[in-house]
Amino acid sequence: MAIDAQRFAEAFERLESLDDRLTHKLRPRPAAGLMRGSAEQHEEQLRDLAAYTLELKDIVKELFLAIAGKKPQ
């Protein structure tokens, strides 16, 4: 089994990009449990979390495929 180095590097770059773009929005803030946001704020937080989760799922899949050495379909 050979690692697809190019695919692995591209997936890792996507992971770093995701971290730069969205992780700061998802980190818990001090005393966040005590704060109550508006419905719009909760909706925005859920959209950010959903986008992060879906993109992270795709990146992890790419990493696994790169490690397995499978070519993109």
Secondary structure, DSSP 8 states (H G I E B T S, - for coil): ----HHHHHHHHHHHHHHIIIIIHHHS--TTGGG----HHHHHHHHHHHHHHHHHHHHHHHHHHHHHHT----
